[in-house]
Amino acid sequence: MKGKKRRFRKVWFVCCDNSVMSEYKCVNAFSTQEHALQQEALRNRQEMDNATKMWNQGKERRVHKAQGFYLVHESLFDEILKAWAKKQ
């Protein structure tokens, strides 16, 4: 595999309560930080609006935050990073 070019790609996720995966087990990835920050603001505003509803009174408000991650192809992960990965 010598000489093969590898690329890391940075993507942005809007994490809810510091968790990448939502309760629905799906995520949205954004290619630009600006778009992720727009979605973060939108989701935090929606959360604030939901907090004022009567059925949400007393519930803790969730916090959304845009965070950047580097994506690694599975073959590169197996080849280089698997030894340092946390077991599931």
VEXKEKE-64165 format. One line per field, with one value per atom (N, C-alpha, C): atom name; residue in three letters; residue number from 1; x, y, z. Coordinates in steps of 0.02 Angstrom, whole numbers, plus 50000, padded with zeros to 5 digits. Last residue first. Layout:
a <- (CA	...) $
r <- (Ala	...) $
k <- (NUM	...) $
xx <- (X	...) $
yy <- (Y	...) $
zz <- (Z	...) $
//
This chain:
a <- (N	CA	C	N	CA	C	N	CA	C	N	CA	C	N	CA	C	N	CA	C	N	CA	C	N	CA	C	N	CA	C	N	CA	C	N	CA	C	N	CA	C	N	CA	C	N	CA	C	N	CA	C	N	CA	C	N	CA	C	N	CA	C	N	CA	C	N	CA	C	N	CA	C	N	CA	C	N	CA	C	N	CA	C	N	CA	C	N	CA	C	N	CA	C	N	CA	C	N	CA	C	N	CA	C	N	CA	C	N	CA	C	N	CA	C	N	CA	C	N	CA	C	N	CA	C	N	CA	C	N	CA	C	N	CA	C	N	CA	C	N	CA	C	N	CA	C	N	CA	C	N	CA	C	N	CA	C	N	CA	C	N	CA	C	N	CA	C	N	CA	C	N	CA	C	N	CA	C	N	CA	C	N	CA	C	N	CA	C	N	CA	C	N	CA	C	N	CA	C	N	CA	C	N	CA	C	N	CA	C	N	CA	C	N	CA	C	N	CA	C	N	CA	C	N	CA	C	N	CA	C	N	CA	C	N	CA	C	N	CA	C	N	CA	C	N	CA	C	N	CA	C	N	CA	C	N	CA	C	N	CA	C	N	CA	C	N	CA	C	N	CA	C	N	CA	C	N	CA	C	N	CA	C	N	CA	C	N	CA	C	N	CA	C	N	CA	C	N	CA	C	N	CA	C	N	CA	C) $
r <- (Gln	Gln	Gln	Lys	Lys	Lys	Lys	Lys	Lys	Ala	Ala	Ala	Trp	Trp	Trp	Ala	Ala	Ala	Lys	Lys	Lys	Leu	Leu	Leu	Ile	Ile	Ile	Glu	Glu	Glu	Asp	Asp	Asp	Phe	Phe	Phe	Leu	Leu	Leu	Ser	Ser	Ser	Glu	Glu	Glu	His	His	His	Val	Val	Val	Leu	Leu	Leu	Tyr	Tyr	Tyr	Phe	Phe	Phe	Gly	Gly	Gly	Gln	Gln	Gln	Ala	Ala	Ala	Lys	Lys	Lys	His	His	His	Val	Val	Val	Arg	Arg	Arg	Arg	Arg	Arg	Glu	Glu	Glu	Lys	Lys	Lys	Gly	Gly	Gly	Gln	Gln	Gln	Asn	Asn	Asn	Trp	Trp	Trp	Met	Met	Met	Lys	Lys	Lys	Thr	Thr	Thr	Ala	Ala	Ala	Asn	Asn	Asn	Asp	Asp	Asp	Met	Met	Met	Glu	Glu	Glu	Gln	Gln	Gln	Arg	Arg	Arg	Asn	Asn	Asn	Arg	Arg	Arg	Leu	Leu	Leu	Ala	Ala	Ala	Glu	Glu	Glu	Gln	Gln	Gln	Gln	Gln	Gln	Leu	Leu	Leu	Ala	Ala	Ala	His	His	His	Glu	Glu	Glu	Gln	Gln	Gln	Thr	Thr	Thr	Ser	Ser	Ser	Phe	Phe	Phe	Ala	Ala	Ala	Asn	Asn	Asn	Val	Val	Val	Cys	Cys	Cys	Lys	Lys	Lys	Tyr	Tyr	Tyr	Glu	Glu	Glu	Ser	Ser	Ser	Met	Met	Met	Val	Val	Val	Ser	Ser	Ser	Asn	Asn	Asn	Asp	Asp	Asp	Cys	Cys	Cys	Cys	Cys	Cys	Val	Val	Val	Phe	Phe	Phe	Trp	Trp	Trp	Val	Val	Val	Lys	Lys	Lys	Arg	Arg	Arg	Phe	Phe	Phe	Arg	Arg	Arg	Arg	Arg	Arg	Lys	Lys	Lys	Lys	Lys	Lys	Gly	Gly	Gly	Lys	Lys	Lys	Met	Met	Met) $
k <- (88	88	88	87	87	87	86	86	86	85	85	85	84	84	84	83	83	83	82	82	82	81	81	81	80	80	80	79	79	79	78	78	78	77	77	77	76	76	76	75	75	75	74	74	74	73	73	73	72	72	72	71	71	71	70	70	70	69	69	69	68	68	68	67	67	67	66	66	66	65	65	65	64	64	64	63	63	63	62	62	62	61	61	61	60	60	60	59	59	59	58	58	58	57	57	57	56	56	56	55	55	55	54	54	54	53	53	53	52	52	52	51	51	51	50	50	50	49	49	49	48	48	48	47	47	47	46	46	46	45	45	45	44	44	44	43	43	43	42	42	42	41	41	41	40	40	40	39	39	39	38	38	38	37	37	37	36	36	36	35	35	35	34	34	34	33	33	33	32	32	32	31	31	31	30	30	30	29	29	29	28	28	28	27	27	27	26	26	26	25	25	25	24	24	24	23	23	23	22	22	22	21	21	21	20	20	20	19	19	19	18	18	18	17	17	17	16	16	16	15	15	15	14	14	14	13	13	13	12	12	12	11	11	11	10	10	10	9	9	9	8	8	8	7	7	7	6	6	6	5	5	5	4	4	4	3	3	3	2	2	2	1	1	1) $
xx <- (49185	49114	49080	49347	49303	49230	49429	49393	49346	49580	49508	49479	49709	49697	49622	49705	49740	49725	49647	49609	49640	49722	49694	49660	49773	49814	49785	49684	49755	49797	49556	49579	49655	49557	49548	49574	49568	49623	49618	49444	49506	49566	49354	49356	49421	49416	49388	49400	49371	49423	49390	49332	49309	49369	49346	49378	49353	49228	49258	49293	49164	49198	49231	49003	49071	49100	48878	48912	48983	48759	48823	48854	48616	48644	48708	48546	48591	48621	48382	48440	48481	48320	48326	48389	48227	48291	48296	48060	48108	48171	47976	48013	48063	47866	47886	47920	47816	47888	47912	47682	47702	47778	47681	47658	47683	47825	47762	47745	47950	47895	47828	48032	48037	47980	48014	47982	47982	48095	48023	47986	48219	48196	48120	48225	48225	48200	48230	48173	48168	48356	48296	48233	48437	48434	48373	48415	48393	48390	48471	48401	48376	48604	48563	48489	48641	48646	48601	48626	48582	48583	48730	48661	48611	48838	48822	48752	48836	48825	48806	48868	48803	48786	48999	48948	48878	49072	49059	49002	49021	49049	49028	48961	49029	49061	48876	48881	48953	48767	48836	48836	48649	48659	48730	48604	48638	48638	48510	48529	48562	48447	48504	48519	48358	48331	48385	48430	48390	48360	48583	48522	48484	48758	48698	48638	48844	48838	48774	48820	48814	48803	48811	48877	48874	48674	48700	48766	48688	48638	48664	48785	48780	48729	48795	48763	48747	48951	48889	48861	49056	49028	48961	49210	49138	49114	49357	49326	49253	49441	49392	49360	49598	49551	49505	49665	49637	49591	49808	49752	49729	49885	49866	49805	50007	49936	49918	50137	50126	50053	50107	50152	50137	50040	50000	50043) $
yy <- (49930	49947	49903	49991	49934	49954	50126	50102	50045	50111	50123	50093	50080	50132	50146	49986	49968	50018	50051	50002	49986	50135	50162	50110	50066	50108	50120	49976	49972	50008	50013	49944	49939	50145	50132	50063	50120	50155	50145	50059	50022	50055	50163	50101	50062	50330	50273	50209	50452	50406	50348	50620	50554	50514	50723	50700	50630	50846	50780	50764	50984	50957	50890	51030	51006	50974	51133	51110	51091	51086	51120	51089	51101	51080	51121	51042	51091	51062	51025	50997	51052	51066	51086	51055	50961	50993	51007	51000	50957	50996	51099	51059	51010	51088	51125	51078	51027	51024	51061	51052	50982	50974	51191	51167	51096	51263	51225	51195	51315	51356	51320	51227	51230	51271	51252	51193	51194	51365	51371	51312	51306	51359	51368	51221	51192	51243	51314	51268	51238	51369	51412	51369	51258	51287	51332	51242	51190	51214	51363	51345	51294	51352	51407	51392	51237	51238	51292	51282	51229	51225	51376	51397	51346	51290	51341	51369	51219	51183	51232	51321	51289	51252	51349	51401	51370	51234	51253	51304	51122	51186	51202	51000	51008	51074	50905	50967	50976	50771	50795	50856	50715	50755	50781	50551	50615	50651	50433	50462	50530	50378	50344	50368	50447	50413	50377	50514	50458	50418	50543	50564	50502	50542	50507	50531	50627	50634	50602	50718	50653	50661	50837	50807	50736	50871	50852	50812	50841	50856	50828	50913	50864	50887	50927	50963	50911	50903	50875	50922	50921	50952	50918	50851	50863	50890	50834	50862	50875	50693	50745	50769	50639	50646	50702	50531	50596	50590	50455	50451	50522	50376	50438	50427	50252	50266	50329	50221	50269	50286	50055	50112	50157	49940	50000	50063) $
zz <- (51070	51078	51127	51115	51100	51113	51040	51099	51078	50946	50951	51014	50920	50970	50981	50820	50882	50939	50710	50748	50816	50627	50689	50734	50510	50553	50622	50445	50433	50487	50482	50496	50492	50431	50502	50521	50296	50330	50405	50275	50260	50294	50308	50348	50336	50310	50274	50314	50425	50403	50368	50455	50433	50407	50593	50533	50517	50650	50655	50589	50743	50684	50698	50802	50816	50753	50864	50803	50821	50984	50971	50908	51087	51022	51010	51235	51204	51140	51305	51271	51238	51464	51395	51364	51571	51556	51482	51617	51584	51569	51666	51715	51683	51530	51590	51639	51421	51430	51491	51416	51428	51436	51386	51451	51466	51307	51303	51371	51317	51344	51341	51254	51327	51357	51120	51148	51224	51106	51095	51126	51129	51174	51167	51020	51087	51138	50917	50921	50991	50948	50950	50955	50926	50993	51001	50788	50834	50906	50738	50725	50775	50779	50804	50795	50706	50780	50808	50576	50600	50676	50574	50561	50588	50594	50646	50637	50475	50538	50594	50386	50381	50446	50431	50431	50429	50406	50476	50479	50279	50300	50371	50263	50236	50257	50386	50348	50325	50420	50414	50369	50532	50472	50474	50590	50596	50529	50687	50623	50636	50800	50769	50698	50872	50814	50775	50966	50990	50933	50873	50906	50931	50890	50868	50907	50961	50888	50864	51106	51075	51000	51180	51168	51141	51163	51229	51222	50996	51048	51114	50868	50922	50974	50706	50761	50814	50626	50651	50703	50487	50546	50563	50429	50422	50489	50341	50401	50385	50284	50269	50334	50237	50292	50274	50116	50133	50193	50047	50094	50109	49910	49942	49987	49912	49903	49943	49943	49890	49878	49991	49991	49931	50000	50000	50000) $
//
